[in-house]
Amino acid sequence: MKLLESPYERISSGKKTIEIRLYDEKRQELNVGDIIEFSKLPDLEDKVKFEIVALLRYKSFKDLVNDFGMEYYGYPKDYSVEDFVNSIYTIYSKEEEQQYGVLGIKIRLLNGAQD
């Protein structure tokens, strides 16, 4: 999976432990225990591997974010949920969210930075 620089840095440092995606056809094939690799855009040369430890299905980004504090996404606890959800809508549309639902991919870093 590809990530922009800021989310890549949060995930590779172990600060971000839930990645948010649409529950589209590609994500419907994920299973707990699968190994996934994140690559940093734009050149995709920096990569980090994770094990999926849980798959969290929700109807909306806001529902998922409200159930798991901002620290799961690599932000301070008091970071605005509204601002975070609005930033997701710059990547995915509300129509896509309604069509597919959303998936929180809870992950564990395999490169040694976390247990």
C-alpha positions as a Markdown table, in Angstrom:
| # | Residue | x | y | z |
|---|---|---|---|---|
| 1 | Met | 0.0 | 0.0 | 0.0 |
| 2 | Lys | 1.2 | 3.5 | -0.8 |
| 3 | Leu | 1.4 | 6.3 | 1.7 |
| 4 | Leu | 2.2 | 10.0 | 1.5 |
| 5 | Glu | 5.3 | 11.1 | 3.5 |
| 6 | Ser | 3.6 | 12.3 | 6.7 |
| 7 | Pro | 1.5 | 9.2 | 7.3 |
| 8 | Tyr | 4.4 | 7.0 | 6.2 |
| 9 | Glu | 6.6 | 8.6 | 8.9 |
| 10 | Arg | 3.9 | 8.1 | 11.6 |
| 11 | Ile | 3.4 | 4.5 | 10.6 |
| 12 | Ser | 7.1 | 3.6 | 10.2 |
| 13 | Ser | 7.9 | 5.1 | 13.5 |
| 14 | Gly | 5.3 | 3.0 | 15.2 |
| 15 | Lys | 3.2 | 6.0 | 16.3 |
| 16 | Lys | 0.4 | 5.1 | 13.9 |
| 17 | Thr | -1.1 | 1.7 | 14.5 |
| 18 | Ile | -4.3 | 1.9 | 12.5 |
| 19 | Glu | -4.4 | 2.6 | 8.8 |
| 20 | Ile | -7.7 | 3.7 | 7.4 |
| 21 | Arg | -8.9 | 2.6 | 3.9 |
| 22 | Leu | -12.1 | 2.1 | 2.1 |
| 23 | Tyr | -13.5 | -1.4 | 2.4 |
| 24 | Asp | -13.2 | -1.9 | -1.4 |
| 25 | Glu | -12.6 | -5.1 | -3.3 |
| 26 | Lys | -8.9 | -5.0 | -2.7 |
| 27 | Arg | -9.2 | -4.5 | 1.1 |
| 28 | Gln | -12.0 | -7.2 | 1.3 |
| 29 | Glu | -9.2 | -9.7 | 0.6 |
| 30 | Leu | -7.2 | -8.8 | 3.7 |
| 31 | Asn | -7.1 | -11.2 | 6.7 |
| 32 | Val | -5.7 | -11.0 | 10.2 |
| 33 | Gly | -2.2 | -12.4 | 10.1 |
| 34 | Asp | -1.5 | -11.2 | 6.6 |
| 35 | Ile | 1.8 | -9.3 | 6.1 |
| 36 | Ile | 1.4 | -6.0 | 4.3 |
| 37 | Glu | 4.1 | -3.5 | 3.0 |
| 38 | Phe | 3.7 | 0.2 | 3.0 |
| 39 | Ser | 5.7 | 2.2 | 0.5 |
| 40 | Lys | 6.4 | 6.0 | 0.8 |
| 41 | Leu | 5.3 | 8.1 | -2.1 |
| 42 | Pro | 6.5 | 9.4 | -4.5 |
| 43 | Asp | 9.4 | 7.1 | -5.3 |
| 44 | Leu | 8.2 | 4.1 | -3.3 |
| 45 | Glu | 11.8 | 3.2 | -2.4 |
| 46 | Asp | 11.2 | 3.4 | 1.4 |
| 47 | Lys | 9.2 | 0.4 | 2.6 |
| 48 | Val | 8.1 | -1.1 | 5.9 |
| 49 | Lys | 6.3 | -4.3 | 6.7 |
| 50 | Phe | 3.5 | -5.0 | 9.1 |
| 51 | Glu | 1.4 | -7.8 | 10.3 |
| 52 | Ile | -2.4 | -7.3 | 10.4 |
| 53 | Val | -3.6 | -7.9 | 14.0 |
| 54 | Ala | -7.2 | -6.8 | 13.5 |
| 55 | Leu | -9.6 | -5.6 | 10.9 |
| 56 | Leu | -12.1 | -3.0 | 12.0 |
| 57 | Arg | -15.2 | -2.6 | 9.7 |
| 58 | Tyr | -17.3 | 0.6 | 10.0 |
| 59 | Lys | -19.9 | 2.4 | 8.0 |
| 60 | Ser | -18.1 | 5.7 | 8.2 |
| 61 | Phe | -14.7 | 7.2 | 8.9 |
| 62 | Lys | -16.1 | 9.3 | 11.7 |
| 63 | Asp | -17.5 | 6.2 | 13.5 |
| 64 | Leu | -14.1 | 4.4 | 13.3 |
| 65 | Val | -12.1 | 7.5 | 14.5 |
| 66 | Asn | -14.6 | 8.1 | 17.3 |
| 67 | Asp | -14.1 | 4.5 | 18.6 |
| 68 | Phe | -10.3 | 4.7 | 18.5 |
| 69 | Gly | -8.5 | 7.8 | 19.9 |
| 70 | Met | -6.4 | 10.0 | 17.7 |
| 71 | Glu | -3.2 | 8.4 | 19.1 |
| 72 | Tyr | -4.0 | 5.3 | 17.1 |
| 73 | Tyr | -3.5 | 7.4 | 13.9 |
| 74 | Gly | -0.3 | 8.9 | 15.2 |
| 75 | Tyr | -1.7 | 12.2 | 16.4 |
| 76 | Pro | -2.0 | 13.8 | 19.9 |
| 77 | Lys | -5.1 | 12.8 | 21.9 |
| 78 | Asp | -6.5 | 16.3 | 21.5 |
| 79 | Tyr | -6.1 | 16.5 | 17.7 |
| 80 | Ser | -9.4 | 17.5 | 16.1 |
| 81 | Val | -11.4 | 14.4 | 15.0 |
| 82 | Glu | -13.3 | 16.7 | 12.6 |
| 83 | Asp | -10.1 | 18.0 | 11.0 |
| 84 | Phe | -8.8 | 14.4 | 10.7 |
| 85 | Val | -12.0 | 13.1 | 9.0 |
| 86 | Asn | -12.1 | 16.1 | 6.7 |
| 87 | Ser | -8.5 | 15.3 | 5.6 |
| 88 | Ile | -9.6 | 11.8 | 4.8 |
| 89 | Tyr | -12.3 | 13.3 | 2.5 |
| 90 | Thr | -9.5 | 14.9 | 0.4 |
| 91 | Ile | -8.5 | 11.3 | -0.5 |
| 92 | Tyr | -11.8 | 9.4 | -0.5 |
| 93 | Ser | -15.2 | 10.8 | -1.4 |
| 94 | Lys | -18.3 | 10.6 | 0.8 |
| 95 | Glu | -19.9 | 8.6 | -2.0 |
| 96 | Glu | -17.1 | 6.0 | -1.9 |
| 97 | Glu | -17.5 | 5.8 | 1.9 |
| 98 | Gln | -21.2 | 5.1 | 1.5 |
| 99 | Gln | -20.6 | 2.6 | -1.3 |
| 100 | Tyr | -17.9 | 0.5 | 0.4 |
| 101 | Gly | -17.8 | 1.4 | 4.1 |
| 102 | Val | -14.4 | 1.8 | 5.8 |
| 103 | Leu | -11.8 | -0.4 | 7.2 |
| 104 | Gly | -9.4 | 0.2 | 10.0 |
| 105 | Ile | -6.3 | -2.0 | 9.6 |
| 106 | Lys | -4.7 | -2.5 | 13.0 |
| 107 | Ile | -1.1 | -3.3 | 12.5 |
| 108 | Arg | 2.1 | -4.4 | 14.2 |
| 109 | Leu | 5.4 | -3.3 | 12.9 |
| 110 | Leu | 7.7 | -6.2 | 11.8 |
| 111 | Asn | 10.9 | -4.3 | 11.3 |
| 112 | Gly | 11.9 | -4.4 | 15.0 |
| 113 | Ala | 10.7 | -1.0 | 16.2 |
| 114 | Gln | 7.7 | -2.5 | 18.0 |
| 115 | Asp | 6.8 | -5.8 | 19.5 |
